[in-house]
C-alpha cells in the first residue's frame, strides 16, 4: 500500500484528496494543527502537529517514516491567506504567513527528501493562481506562493536524477471554508473563506483535477477555469490579466 503525507489534511481540499487517494488504495497520513473530526482507520492516520514548530514537525515525520513501509507522495497543502491592502498589514503578519505557506513546506521537503528518493516518489506542492500571477489585496499571500513555486520548480531539476517528481498544482478559488472566514486583526484567514472569490470549485472537484494531473505526469497543473484562463492571459498579455483581475476583485476587498 502506497503512502501519501498531506499537510493541511483537515482542510476541505486535504480531506478531499485523502478520500480520493484512499479510494485508489493509498494510505494517507493527514498532518494538521487541529485533527478534530478525523478518525484513524486502516487507510488513514491523522497526526496533530504545528507545522511551524520544526522540532514537532521532525518528531511527527520521524514517526511516519518509521511506521510506513515507504513514503510515496508528500502533498504540501497547508496554507493560510491574507486579504487586505499592503498598507494595512505589518511585518509580523507577513512573516507568520510565510512561516505557514512557505517555510513549513520547505522543512517538510527537507525531512522527506530521502524517503521520496528511496521510493522514487512525488513532491506535490499545492500553490495557487497567486503563485504565478498577481492577486489584488494579497501581497504576502502571492509572495509566499511565488516563493513556493520557485522552490519546487527548482527542486524538480535537482531531484530528477533520483527519479523523484516535483509537481505544482495551482487551483483558483476552492470553496473550502465558505461562511467561515475567521478573519483576525491581521487579516489572515483560512483558505477558501474570502468573499471576493470568482467561480468557486468544490474541494472534490479541485482534488479530482489535481490527482488527474498527477496521474498524467503534469509538472504544472492549473486547476479550474479561472486558473487555466489566468495561465493563458499571464503569458499572452500581463496587462490584460492585471486589468481583468482588478476589475473583478478590487471592490470586494474588506477593510480593517
C-alpha positions in Angstrom: 0.0 0.0 0.0 1.5 3.3 -1.1 1.6 6.2 1.5 0.8 9.9 0.9 1.6 12.5 3.5 -0.8 15.5 3.3 -0.2 18.7 5.2 -3.3 20.7 6.0 -5.0 17.4 6.0 -8.1 18.5 7.9 -8.9 21.3 5.4 -11.6 20.7 2.8 -9.1 20.1 0.0 -6.8 18.0 2.1 -9.7 15.7 3.1 -11.0 15.5 -0.5 -7.6 14.5 -1.8 -7.3 11.9 1.0 -10.7 10.5 0.3 -9.9 10.0 -3.4 -6.4 8.6 -2.8 -7.7 6.1 -0.2 -10.4 5.0 -2.7 -7.5 4.2 -5.0 -5.8 2.0 -2.4 -3.4 4.6 -0.8 -2.8 5.1 2.9 -3.0 8.8 3.8 -1.2 10.5 6.7 -3.0 13.7 7.5 -1.0 16.4 9.3 -2.8 19.4 10.7 -2.7 21.6 13.8 -6.2 20.5 14.5 -7.3 17.0 13.6 -10.8 17.2 15.2 -13.2 15.1 13.2 -10.6 13.0 11.5 -10.8 9.3 12.5 -7.9 6.8 12.4 -8.6 3.8 10.1 -6.7 1.2 8.2 -6.2 3.7 5.3 -5.8 6.9 7.4 -3.5 8.2 10.1 -4.3 11.7 11.4 -1.5 13.4 13.3 -1.8 16.7 15.2 1.3 18.9 14.6 2.1 22.6 14.3 4.0 22.7 11.0 5.8 25.9 12.0 7.3 24.1 15.0 10.4 22.4 13.5 11.0 20.2 16.5 7.4 18.9 16.5 7.4 18.5 12.7 10.6 16.5 12.7 9.2 14.3 15.5 5.9 13.6 13.7 7.7 13.0 10.4 10.1 10.5 12.0 7.1 8.6 13.4 5.5 8.4 10.0 8.8 7.3 8.2 9.3 4.6 10.8 5.7 3.4 10.7 5.2 3.2 7.0 6.9 0.9 4.5 7.5 3.7 2.1 6.7 7.4 1.6 5.4 7.7 -2.0 4.0 11.2 -2.2 4.1 14.3 0.0 1.4 16.9 -0.6 2.2 20.4 0.6 -1.3 21.6 1.1 -1.3 23.6 4.3 -1.7 27.3 4.0 -3.5 30.5 5.0 -4.4 33.6 3.1 -4.3 37.3 4.0 -6.9 39.6 2.4 -6.0 43.3 2.9 -4.1 46.1 1.1 -0.4 46.1 1.9 -0.6 49.5 3.7 -3.0 47.9 6.3 -0.7 44.9 7.1 2.5 44.7 9.1 5.8 42.7 9.0 4.8 40.3 11.7 1.8 39.1 9.8 3.8 38.8 6.6 6.4 36.6 8.4 3.6 34.5 10.0 2.0 33.8 6.6 5.4 32.9 5.1 6.1 30.6 8.1 3.0 28.5 7.3 2.8 28.8 3.5 6.5 28.6 2.5 8.9 27.7 5.3 6.8 24.8 6.7 6.7 23.3 3.2 10.5 23.7 2.7 11.1 21.9 6.0 8.8 19.1 5.1 10.6 18.7 1.8 13.9 18.6 3.6 12.7 15.9 6.0 11.0 13.7 3.4 13.7 14.2 0.7 15.5 10.9 1.2 12.4 8.8 1.8 11.0 10.1 -1.5 14.2 9.3 -3.3 14.1 5.7 -1.9 10.5 5.3 -3.3 11.1 7.4 -6.4 8.1 9.3 -5.3 6.4 12.6 -5.8 6.6 16.1 -4.2 3.2 17.8 -4.9 3.0 21.4 -4.0 -0.5 23.0 -3.8 0.1 26.5 -4.9 -2.4 29.0 -6.3 -3.2 31.3 -9.2 -1.3 33.8 -6.9 1.8 31.6 -7.3 2.3 32.7 -10.9 0.4 36.0 -11.2 -0.5 39.0 -9.1 -3.7 38.8 -7.0 -5.3 42.0 -5.7 -5.2 42.6 -1.9 -2.9 39.6 -1.3 0.7 40.8 -1.4 2.0 38.5 1.3 0.0 35.5 0.0 1.1 36.0 -3.6 4.7 36.4 -2.5 4.6 33.2 -0.4 3.1 31.2 -3.3 5.5 32.6 -5.8 8.3 31.5 -3.4 6.8 28.1 -3.1 6.6 27.6 -6.9 10.1 28.9 -7.3 11.4 26.4 -4.7 9.6 23.3 -6.1 10.2 24.1 -9.8 14.0 24.4 -9.0 13.9 21.3 -6.7 12.5 19.4 -9.7 15.7 19.7 -11.6 17.8 18.5 -8.6 15.6 15.5 -7.8 15.0 14.3 -11.4 18.2 12.2 -11.4 16.8 10.3 -8.4 13.6 9.5 -10.2 11.6 11.9 -8.0 8.9 14.1 -9.5 8.1 17.6 -8.3 4.7 18.8 -9.4 2.9 22.0 -8.8 -0.9 22.4 -8.7 -2.4 25.9 -9.0 -6.1 26.0 -8.0 -8.1 29.1 -8.5 -10.8 29.6 -5.9 -11.8 26.5 -3.9 -14.8 26.8 -1.6 -13.3 25.1 1.5 -14.4 27.4 4.2 -17.4 29.3 2.8 -19.1 31.3 5.6 -16.2 30.5 8.0 -13.8 33.4 7.3 -12.4 33.7 10.9 -10.6 36.9 9.8 -8.3 38.1 12.6 -6.9 41.5 13.3 -4.0 40.8 10.9 -6.4 39.9 8.1 -5.1 36.3 8.0 -7.8 33.7 7.4 -8.2 30.1 6.4 -8.1 29.5 2.6 -11.3 29.3 0.7 -13.1 31.7 3.0 -12.5 35.0 1.2 -15.6 36.8 0.0 -14.0 38.0 -3.3 -13.5 34.6 -4.9 -14.5 34.0 -8.5 -16.1 30.9 -10.0 -15.5 28.7 -6.9 -14.9 25.0 -7.2 -15.8 22.4 -4.6 -12.9 20.7 -2.8 -13.9 17.4 -4.5 -13.7 19.0 -8.0 -10.3 20.5 -7.2 -8.9 17.3 -5.8 -10.1 15.3 -8.8 -8.4 17.7 -11.2 -5.2 17.7 -9.1 -4.9 14.0 -8.9 -5.8 13.5 -12.5 -2.9 15.9 -13.4 -0.6 13.9 -11.1 -1.6 10.6 -12.9 -0.9 12.2 -16.2 2.5 13.4 -15.1 1.9 17.1 -15.5 4.6 19.2 -13.9 2.3 22.2 -13.6 -1.5 21.6 -13.1 -3.8 24.7 -13.4 -6.9 23.7 -11.5 -10.3 25.2 -12.6 -11.4 27.5 -15.4 -10.0 30.7 -13.7 -6.6 29.1 -13.3 -6.5 27.9 -16.9 -7.6 31.3 -18.2 -5.1 33.1 -15.9 -2.3 30.9 -17.1 -3.0 31.8 -20.7 -3.6 35.5 -20.1 -0.5 36.0 -18.0 1.6 34.5 -20.9 -0.1 36.4 -23.7 -0.9 39.8 -22.0 0.1 40.5 -18.4 -1.5 44.0 -18.7 -4.9 42.5 -19.7 -4.7 40.0 -16.8 -4.0 42.8 -14.4 -6.9 44.8 -15.7 -9.3 41.9 -15.5 -8.1 40.9 -12.1 -8.5 44.4 -10.6 -11.9 44.8 -12.3 -13.3 41.6 -10.7 -11.7 41.7 -7.3 -10.9 45.3 -6.2 -14.4 46.3 -4.9 -14.7 43.2 -2.7 -11.5 43.5 -0.6 -12.6 44.1 3.0 -11.2 47.0 5.1 -9.8 46.6 8.6 
